[in-house]
Amino acid sequence: MPEIITSEIRDSVERSVLCWLATTDENGQPNVSPKEVFAVADSQNIVVANIASPRSARNIRVNQKICLSFVDVFVQKGFKIIGTATEVKRSEPEYSHWVAPLLTMAGDRYPIHSVFVVSAIAAEPIVAPSYRLYPSETTEESQIQSALRTYGVTRDKGA
Ligand SMILES: Cc1cc2nc3c(=O)[nH]c(=O)nc-3n(C[C@H](O)[C@H](O)[C@H](O)COP(=O)(O)O)c2cc1C
């Protein structure tokens, strides 16, 4: 199996607060919803907690093809993962393996009903247009500064 989830993608997952999971139903109607509890499981798979995602779970049962995207909103770079997803339920023997990276993130207050295991077929970078349109004046630091202004956020001096 080729390594699709590289260390660069793993770092990006760790810096991204949310991912967006796109699925489709039996008529091809797309559905996309945010998930905060997600993690890289290994070089092939990303796991996503099903805490409150009945439509995604239903769609995955009828069509395994998915797209998962995430961006670091400050650096304004991320990835799009194209692949398939399966739902692993609590009753299944492999559940404890797949849920492990998600347990600390979810804590006790957010019970996980099942795990969506996203098996990556391909990964594509997502980059804010400024990096390509204005390469001489766009750096990760300038994008961070711009995002901080846009979101009205001040940096924690201790960070
Ligand atoms: C910031 C944020 C984080 C969320 N994180 C998760 C999550 O990790 N897992 C989950 O199942 N739902 C999560 N949700 C809730 C789902 O996105 C929401 O229930 C959505 O309507 C599910 O849609 P679906 O059934 O089409 O997947 C989150 C919502 C928000 C706004």
The ligand as a MOL file (V3000), in Angstrom:
LIG
                    3D

  0  0  0     0  0            999 V3000
M  V30 BEGIN CTAB
M  V30 COUNTS 31 33 0 0 0
M  V30 BEGIN ATOM
M  V30 1 C -17.6840 22.9320 15.3630 0
M  V30 2 C -18.4340 21.6440 15.1750 0
M  V30 3 C -17.7930 20.4410 15.4330 0
M  V30 4 C -18.4730 19.2240 15.2580 0
M  V30 5 N -17.8220 18.0420 15.4610 0
M  V30 6 C -18.4780 16.8890 15.2600 0
M  V30 7 C -17.8020 15.6340 15.3770 0
M  V30 8 O -16.6080 15.5450 15.6540 0
M  V30 9 N -18.5180 14.4970 15.1460 0
M  V30 10 C -19.8390 14.5280 14.8150 0
M  V30 11 O -20.4430 13.4740 14.6150 0
M  V30 12 N -20.5040 15.6870 14.6910 0
M  V30 13 C -19.8460 16.8610 14.8850 0
M  V30 14 N -20.5080 18.0420 14.7420 0
M  V30 15 C -21.9360 18.0310 14.5080 0
M  V30 16 C -22.3130 17.7080 13.0910 0
M  V30 17 O -21.5700 18.4710 12.1500 0
M  V30 18 C -23.8160 18.0190 12.9120 0
M  V30 19 O -24.5760 17.2530 13.8320 0
M  V30 20 C -24.2540 17.8000 11.5080 0
M  V30 21 O -25.5610 18.2740 11.3370 0
M  V30 22 C -24.1770 16.3250 11.1330 0
M  V30 23 O -24.6180 16.2000 9.8250 0
M  V30 24 P -24.6820 14.8140 9.0840 0
M  V30 25 O -25.6910 13.9560 9.7850 0
M  V30 26 O -25.1130 15.2460 7.7280 0
M  V30 27 O -23.2910 14.2480 9.1340 0
M  V30 28 C -19.8370 19.2450 14.8580 0
M  V30 29 C -20.4690 20.4560 14.5890 0
M  V30 30 C -19.7810 21.6450 14.7420 0
M  V30 31 C -20.4830 22.9330 14.4290 0
M  V30 END ATOM
M  V30 BEGIN BOND
M  V30 1 1 1 2
M  V30 2 1 2 3
M  V30 3 2 2 30
M  V30 4 2 3 4
M  V30 5 1 4 5
M  V30 6 1 4 28
M  V30 7 2 5 6
M  V30 8 1 6 7
M  V30 9 1 6 13
M  V30 10 2 7 8
M  V30 11 1 7 9
M  V30 12 1 9 10
M  V30 13 2 10 11
M  V30 14 1 10 12
M  V30 15 2 12 13
M  V30 16 1 13 14
M  V30 17 1 14 15
M  V30 18 1 14 28
M  V30 19 1 15 16
M  V30 20 1 16 17
M  V30 21 1 16 18
M  V30 22 1 18 19
M  V30 23 1 18 20
M  V30 24 1 20 21
M  V30 25 1 20 22
M  V30 26 1 22 23
M  V30 27 1 23 24
M  V30 28 2 24 25
M  V30 29 1 24 26
M  V30 30 1 24 27
M  V30 31 2 28 29
M  V30 32 1 29 30
M  V30 33 1 30 31
M  V30 END BOND
M  V30 END CTAB
M  END
